[in-house]
C-alpha cells in the first residue's frame, strides 16, 4: 500500500491537494498542444518557436516551486483528514467475524479520527488532537482507510474525506428523510450513515483511487494522466488551447503563458475552496455606488420587467450567482432592480437560511471555525479603514401577514484569530450599482442582536460582515464571480449535492449490498477483529 494516490470520495481530490507536475511526457504534450494551435489557426508563430516555449515551461517540472501557484492548490498540512470506521490497535480495519465469516460492522459506534500526513493511498501516520480548541499533531499514530484493503479475506469499510468536505457535507446536505435507525433504536450519526452508504453500494470505491463510480467528479480524475497511479499531472485535465491562443495573440511569451495553460487545464478545480476574495486596494468601497449602465442593453421594457417586485425576488432566489448578473445585463431596468443593495441582502439572507438555495455555498460554514475566520478576515478588507464592525447585523422586519424565515445570524463578538498548530514538542507547524432604491424590500431595516453560541473547538466567532450596512455587497459578489477559489468552492457544492439523492435512497431503501453484520449484533474485541455475540454463535 501507499504507491498511489487515493481521492476524497466527496470531491475527487487527493489528501494534499491538486497536481503540480505538468505531464508524464513533456515532448509529446508540447507537440500535441502546438499542433492544436496550428490546426485551429490560432497563431501565426512558427511551430518551432511555440514548441521551444512550451518545452521551456514544462522543464520547470514542479509548478509549486514557481511563484505562489502551489499555495492555491495545496491544503495546509494541519487542515487534516477525517477518518471514519472501525480501527484496530494497529490503526487498520477491524472487521466483524460473524458466524466465522468476515463481515462489516454496521455504522453504529464508528470511530472518527482527524488525521494528516498521507504516505500514499488512504494511509495516514499522524493524529490530530485538540487541547483547548488548539490542534496538536501526534506523530506515529497509524490510521488505515486504504481501498486496497478490500479482499475476500480482509474486507474494509474504513473511509476518509477532507475536513472541509466533511463540514460541507453536513451543512450542505439536503435530504428530506430522517437518519436511519441503528441497533438499540437510536438514530445513526452522520459518520455512521456515511460509512454505511459508501460500504454498502453495489459499485464500491475504485481500488487505489477511492472514487465512487456513481459520482461525477467533473474532471479531477483526469489528472491521473495515462492511467498513472498518481493524481499528479496538470495537463491531464486540459481541454483545448483557447486561453493559450489568446495569450500568444496578446504578445505573452515563455513563463507569461503559464496562467493561460492553467486555465486551459481547468486547474481551478483543484484550488482551495477557502481563499476568500480580498479588496484589491485599501480604501473606501461604496456599499451603494451610482449605477453605470453603459454596458447594459437599451431595449423596450421586457415582459419579465413587468413582474411585481415580489415575484421577481422569488424567482432570483433559485438563480446561481452568475445567472443573476447575466440576467441583470439583459436590460437597464433589470440591472437596477436585481442589483439593488436591499435585493441582494434578501438573496443572501435566503441563501443563509435555506440549504436548498443554489447560493448556500457562498456562506462560510460556521461549524468550520478555520473557514469562518478566514472569510471574516477577507471581508474586513472591504470595509472602510478604521471603521469598527457594526454591533449587530441588519435584520428585516416584516409585517405580520408576511412569511419569512428567521435564520440565525450571529452578533458582534470580539475578533478571534486562529491559533497556530503545535506539535507535542511545542514547535510551530509549518461596478456598478443602483441609482437609487426602488422600494423592492417590503419592510424596514432594524438592528437585532442575536447571541453567538460558542464552538466547542474555538473561541466565540466574530460576526460575518456580508450583511453589515457599510459592506459593499455587490462589489464583493462581483469579486466572488472572478475568484478561482470560489469557483472551486461552488464545484464542491455541486459534487456534494449529488449525495442528496444517494442519502435519500439510502435512508429510504437501506443497504444496496448486504455485507454488514445483522442489526442488533453485539461484538467483543478478538485480536484485530470483532467477534459477534449472537446466541447461536456463542453457544
BAMAR-283998 format. One record per residue (C-alpha): residue in one letter; x, y, z. Coordinates in steps of 0.25 Angstrom, whole numbers, plus 2048, in hexadecimal, padded with zeros to 3 digits. Layout:
BEGIN
 rest  px  py  pz
    a   X   Y   Z
...
//
This chain:
BEGIN
 rest  px  py  pz
    x 800 800 800
    x 804 80F 7FE
    x 809 80E 7F0
    x 7FE 816 7EA
    x 7F4 822 7ED
    x 7E6 820 7F2
    x 7DC 82B 7F2
    x 7D1 830 7FB
    x 7C5 829 7F6
    x 7BD 836 7F8
    x 7C5 840 7F0
    x 7CF 837 7E8
    x 7DC 83D 7EC
    x 7E7 836 7F4
    x 7EB 83A 802
    x 7F6 844 800
    x 7EE 84C 7F5
    x 7F0 84D 7E6
    x 7FA 849 7DC
    x 808 851 7DA
    x 80F 849 7CF
    x 80C 84D 7C1
    x 80B 83F 7BA
    x 811 832 7B9
    x 817 834 7AB
    x 81C 843 7A8
    x 81F 842 79A
    x 813 83A 796
    x 80A 844 79D
    x 811 850 797
    x 810 84B 789
    x 801 848 78B
    x 7FE 856 790
    x 806 85C 785
    x 7FF 854 77B
    x 7F1 858 781
    x 7F5 867 780
    x 7F9 866 771
    x 7ED 85D 76D
    x 7E4 868 773
    x 7EC 873 76C
    x 7ED 87A 779
    x 7FA 87F 778
    x 804 883 76D
    x 810 880 775
    x 819 875 76F
    x 818 867 774
    x 826 866 77A
    x 824 873 781
    x 818 86E 788
    x 81E 861 78B
    x 82A 867 791
    x 822 870 79A
    x 819 864 79F
    x 825 85B 7A2
    x 82C 867 7AA
    x 81F 868 7B2
    x 81E 859 7B4
    x 82C 857 7B8
    x 829 85F 7C5
    x 823 851 7CA
    x 81D 855 7D7
    x 813 861 7D6
    x 812 862 7E5
    x 821 867 7E5
    x 81D 873 7DB
    x 817 87F 7E2
    x 80A 87D 7EA
    x 804 873 7E1
    x 806 867 7EB
    x 7FF 86E 7F7
    x 7F2 870 7EF
    x 7F0 861 7EE
    x 7F8 85B 7F9
    x 7F0 859 806
    x 7F7 85D 813
    x 7FD 851 81A
    x 7F5 853 827
    x 7E8 854 81F
    x 7E7 845 820
    x 7DF 83A 81C
    x 7D3 833 823
    x 7D4 824 824
    x 7C7 81C 827
    x 7C6 80E 82A
    x 7C9 803 834
    x 7D8 803 837
    x 7E1 7F8 83E
    x 7ED 7FA 847
    x 7F6 7FC 83B
    x 7ED 806 834
    x 7E8 7FC 82A
    x 7DA 7F8 827
    x 7D3 7EF 831
    x 7C9 7E6 82A
    x 7BE 7DE 831
    x 7BF 7CF 832
    x 7B1 7CC 831
    x 7AE 7BD 832
    x 7BC 7BA 82D
    x 7BA 7C4 821
    x 7C1 7D1 81F
    x 7B6 7DC 81E
    x 7B6 7EB 820
    x 7B2 7F0 82E
    x 7A6 7FA 82C
    x 7A7 809 82D
    x 7A4 808 83C
    x 7AF 80D 845
    x 7B8 811 839
    x 7C5 818 83D
    x 7C8 826 838
    x 7D7 82A 837
    x 7DD 837 832
    x 7EA 833 82B
    x 7F5 838 822
    x 802 834 81B
    x 7FD 82B 810
    x 808 822 80C
    x 800 81D 7FF
    x 7F3 817 7FD
    x 7EA 818 809
    x 7F5 816 814
    x 7F8 821 81E
    x 802 822 828
    x 7FF 82E 831
    x 7F3 830 83A
    x 7EE 83E 83D
    x 7E8 840 84B
    x 7E3 84D 851
    x 7E6 853 85E
    x 7DE 85F 862
    x 7DA 861 854
    x 7E8 861 84F
    x 7ED 856 845
    x 7F8 84D 84A
    x 7FF 844 840
    x 803 836 845
    x 80C 82E 83C
    x 80E 81F 83A
    x 7FF 81C 83C
    x 7FA 814 830
    x 7EC 815 82A
    x 7EA 80C 81E
    x 7DE 80F 815
    x 7E4 809 809
    x 7DB 803 7FE
    x 7E5 7F8 7FB
    x 7E1 7F2 808
    x 7D5 7ED 800
    x 7D6 7DE 7FF
    x 7CE 7D1 801
    x 7D7 7CE 80D
    x 7D8 7DC 814
    x 7CD 7E6 80F
    x 7CE 7F4 813
    x 7C3 7FF 814
    x 7CC 80A 81A
    x 7CB 817 813
    x 7D1 825 813
    x 7CD 833 80E
    x 7D3 841 80F
    x 7D0 848 81B
    x 7CA 853 812
    x 7C1 849 80B
    x 7BD 843 818
    x 7B8 850 81D
    x 7B2 854 80F
    x 7AA 847 80E
    x 7A4 849 81C
    x 7A0 857 819
    x 79C 856 80A
    x 795 848 80A
    x 786 84A 807
    x 77F 83C 80A
    x 770 83D 80E
    x 771 82F 815
    x 776 82D 824
    x 782 826 827
    x 782 817 827
    x 780 80F 834
    x 78B 807 839
    x 78B 7FC 843
    x 785 7FF 850
    x 77B 808 849
    x 784 814 849
    x 786 81D 83C
    x 793 81B 835
    x 79D 826 836
    x 7A1 82D 829
    x 7AE 826 829
    x 7A7 819 82B
    x 79E 81B 81F
    x 7A9 820 816
    x 7B1 813 81A
    x 7A5 80A 817
    x 7A1 812 80A
    x 7AF 810 804
    x 7B2 802 809
    x 7A4 7FC 804
    x 7A4 801 7F6
    x 7A4 7F7 7EB
    x 7AF 7FE 7E4
    x 7B9 800 7EF
    x 7C4 80A 7EF
    x 7CE 808 7E4
    x 7DB 801 7E9
    x 7E7 80A 7EA
    x 7DE 816 7E7
    x 7D3 816 7F1
    x 7CA 81D 7E8
    x 7BB 819 7E7
    x 7B6 815 7D9
    x 7A9 81B 7DB
    x 7AF 829 7DE
    x 7B3 833 7D2
    x 7BF 83A 7D7
    x 7BF 843 7CC
    x 7CD 840 7C6
    x 7D7 840 7D2
    x 7D9 831 7D0
    x 7DF 834 7C2
    x 7EC 839 7CA
    x 7EF 82A 7CB
    x 7F5 82C 7BD
    x 7F8 820 7B4
    x 7F2 817 7BF
    x 7FD 81B 7C9
    x 7FB 817 7D7
    x 7FE 826 7DC
    x 7F4 832 7DB
    x 800 83A 7D7
    x 7FE 83F 7C9
    x 7F8 84D 7C5
    x 7F7 84B 7B6
    x 7EF 83E 7B8
    x 7E3 847 7BB
    x 7E6 850 7AF
    x 7DA 854 7A5
    x 7DF 85B 799
    x 7E8 867 797
    x 7DF 873 797
    x 7E5 87B 7A2
    x 7F3 877 79D
    x 7F0 87D 78F
    x 7EB 88A 795
    x 7F7 88B 79E
    x 800 889 792
    x 7F8 893 78A
    x 7F9 89D 795
    x 809 89C 794
    x 80B 894 7A0
    x 817 88B 7A0
    x 81E 880 7A8
    x 81A 880 7B7
    x 810 88A 7B4
    x 808 87F 7AD
    x 806 877 7BA
    x 7F9 87D 7BF
    x 7F3 87A 7B1
    x 7F8 86C 7B1
    x 7F2 86A 7BF
    x 7E5 870 7BA
    x 7E4 866 7AE
    x 7E7 85B 7B8
    x 7DC 85F 7C2
    x 7E6 860 7CD
    x 7DB 868 7D5
    x 7D4 85B 7D8
    x 7E0 858 7E2
    x 7E0 865 7E9
    x 7DE 866 7F7
    x 7CF 86A 7FA
    x 7D2 873 805
    x 7DB 87F 7FF
    x 7D0 88A 800
    x 7D1 896 7F7
    x 7D8 8A1 7FD
    x 7D7 8B0 7FA
    x 7E2 8B3 7EF
    x 7E6 8C0 7F5
    x 7E3 8C6 802
    x 7D9 8D1 802
    x 7CA 8D5 803
    x 7C1 8CC 7FB
    x 7B3 8D2 7FA
    x 7A8 8C8 7FE
    x 79E 8D0 7F5
    x 7A6 8D4 7E9
    x 7A0 8DC 7DE
    x 79A 8D4 7D2
    x 7A3 8D3 7C6
    x 79B 8CD 7BA
    x 7A3 8D0 7AE
    x 7A6 8C1 7AC
    x 797 8BD 7AE
    x 78E 8BB 7A3
    x 784 8C6 7A0
    x 777 8BF 79B
    x 768 8C1 79D
    x 762 8BC 7AA
    x 763 8AD 7AA
    x 757 8A5 7AF
    x 760 8A0 7BB
    x 761 8AE 7BF
    x 752 8AF 7C1
    x 752 8A5 7CC
    x 74F 8AA 7DA
    x 75C 8AC 7E3
    x 757 8A1 7EC
    x 756 897 7E1
    x 764 89B 7DB
    x 76A 89A 7E8
    x 765 88C 7EA
    x 76A 888 7DC
    x 778 88C 7DE
    x 779 884 7EB
    x 77A 878 7E2
    x 785 87E 7D9
    x 794 87B 7DA
    x 79D 887 7DD
    x 7A2 889 7CF
    x 794 888 7CA
    x 78F 894 7D2
    x 79A 89C 7CB
    x 797 897 7BE
    x 788 89A 7BF
    x 78B 8A8 7C4
    x 793 8AB 7B8
    x 787 8A8 7AE
    x 781 8B6 7B1
    x 783 8C2 7B9
    x 776 8C0 7C1
    x 77A 8B2 7C6
    x 788 8B7 7C9
    x 783 8C2 7D2
    x 778 8B8 7D9
    x 781 8AC 7DA
    x 78E 8B2 7DF
    x 787 8BB 7E9
    x 78E 8BB 7F6
    x 782 8B6 7FE
    x 77E 8AC 7F4
    x 78C 8A6 7F5
    x 78B 8A6 804
    x 77E 89E 803
    x 784 894 7FA
    x 790 892 803
    x 787 890 80F
    x 77F 886 808
    x 78B 87E 804
    x 790 87E 813
    x 782 879 817
    x 780 86E 80C
    x 789 863 809
    x 781 861 7FC
    x 785 86F 7F7
    x 78F 86E 7EC
    x 797 879 7F3
    x 798 872 800
    x 7A7 86F 7FD
    x 7AA 87D 7FD
    x 7A9 87E 80C
    x 7B5 878 814
    x 7B1 86D 81D
    x 7B0 871 82C
    x 7B3 863 831
    x 7C1 864 82A
    x 7C8 86F 832
    x 7D4 870 82A
    x 7CC 873 81D
    x 7C3 87D 825
    x 7CF 885 82A
    x 7D6 885 81C
    x 7C9 88A 816
    x 7C7 895 821
    x 7D6 89A 81F
    x 7D4 89B 810
    x 7C7 8A2 811
    x 7CD 8AC 81B
    x 7D6 8B1 80F
    x 7C9 8B6 808
    x 7C5 8BF 814
    x 7C9 8CD 816
    x 7D6 8CF 81C
    x 7D5 8D2 82B
    x 7C6 8CF 82C
    x 7C3 8C5 837
    x 7B9 8BA 834
    x 7AB 8BC 836
    x 7A6 8B7 843
    x 79B 8AF 83D
    x 796 8AB 82F
    x 78B 8B1 828
    x 77F 8A8 828
    x 772 8AB 820
    x 765 8AD 828
    x 759 8A8 820
    x 74B 8AB 823
    x 743 8A1 82A
    x 73C 89B 81D
    x 749 898 816
    x 750 88B 817
    x 75F 88B 819
    x 76A 882 81F
    x 770 886 82C
    x 77E 882 828
    x 789 882 832
    x 793 88E 832
    x 79E 890 83B
    x 7A0 89D 843
    x 7AD 8A4 845
    x 7B7 89D 84D
    x 7C6 8A0 850
    x 7CE 89C 844
    x 7D5 88F 845
    x 7E1 88B 83E
    x 7E4 87D 83B
    x 7F0 877 843
    x 7FC 871 83D
    x 7FD 862 83D
    x 807 85C 846
    x 80E 84E 847
    x 80E 847 854
    x 81D 84C 856
    x 817 85B 856
    x 81D 85E 848
    x 815 866 83E
    x 810 85F 831
    x 814 864 825
    x 7B3 8C1 7D6
    x 7A9 8C5 7D5
    x 79D 8C6 7DD
    x 78F 8CD 7DF
    x 78C 8DB 7DC
    x 782 8DB 7E8
    x 77A 8D1 7EF
    x 76D 8CC 7E8
    x 766 8C8 7F5
    x 767 8BA 7F1
    x 768 8B6 800
    x 75B 8B5 807
    x 760 8B8 815
    x 769 8C1 81D
    x 777 8BE 822
    x 779 8BD 831
    x 785 8B8 839
    x 782 8AC 841
    x 78D 8A6 849
    x 78E 896 849
    x 797 88F 853
    x 7A2 886 84E
    x 7A3 878 853
    x 7B2 874 856
    x 7B8 86A 84D
    x 7BE 85E 855
    x 7CB 85F 84E
    x 7CD 86E 84D
    x 7CB 87C 854
    x 7BE 883 850
    x 7BE 886 842
    x 7BD 894 83C
    x 7B2 899 834
    x 7B0 897 825
    x 7B1 8A4 81E
    x 7A9 8A1 812
    x 79C 8A8 818
    x 7A3 8B4 81E
    x 79D 8C1 819
    x 7AA 8C6 815
    x 7AF 8B9 80E
    x 7B0 8BB 7FE
    x 7A8 8AE 7FC
    x 7A7 8B0 7EC
    x 7B5 8B3 7EA
    x 7B9 8A7 7F3
    x 7B0 89E 7EB
    x 7B6 8A2 7DE
    x 7C3 89E 7E4
    x 7BD 891 7E8
    x 7BA 88E 7DA
    x 7C8 891 7D5
    x 7CF 888 7E0
    x 7D4 87B 7DC
    x 7D4 876 7EB
    x 7C5 87A 7EC
    x 7C2 873 7DF
    x 7C9 867 7E5
    x 7C0 868 7F1
    x 7B4 868 7E8
    x 7B9 85C 7E1
    x 7BA 855 7EF
    x 7AC 859 7F1
    x 7A7 852 7E4
    x 7AF 845 7E8
    x 7A9 845 7F6
    x 79B 847 7F0
    x 79C 83A 7E9
    x 79B 834 7F7
    x 78D 83A 7F9
    x 788 82E 7F0
    x 791 824 7F6
    x 78E 827 804
    x 77F 827 801
    x 780 81A 7FA
    x 788 814 806
    x 77F 819 811
    x 772 814 809
    x 777 807 804
    x 783 803 80D
    x 78F 7FC 808
    x 791 7F8 7F9
    x 79B 7EE 7FD
    x 799 7E5 809
    x 7A7 7E3 80F
    x 7A4 7E8 81C
    x 7A2 7E1 829
    x 794 7DF 82D
    x 78D 7EB 835
    x 78D 7E8 844
    x 79A 7E1 843
    x 7A4 7E4 84F
    x 7B3 7E2 84E
    x 7BF 7E0 856
    x 7CD 7E2 852
    x 7D5 7D6 84E
    x 7E3 7DA 849
    x 7E2 7E3 83E
    x 7D3 7DF 83B
    x 7C6 7E0 842
    x 7BF 7D3 846
    x 7B0 7D3 845
    x 7A8 7CF 852
    x 79C 7C8 84B
    x 796 7BE 854
    x 797 7B3 849
    x 7A5 7B6 847
    x 7AA 7B7 855
    x 7A2 7AB 85A
//
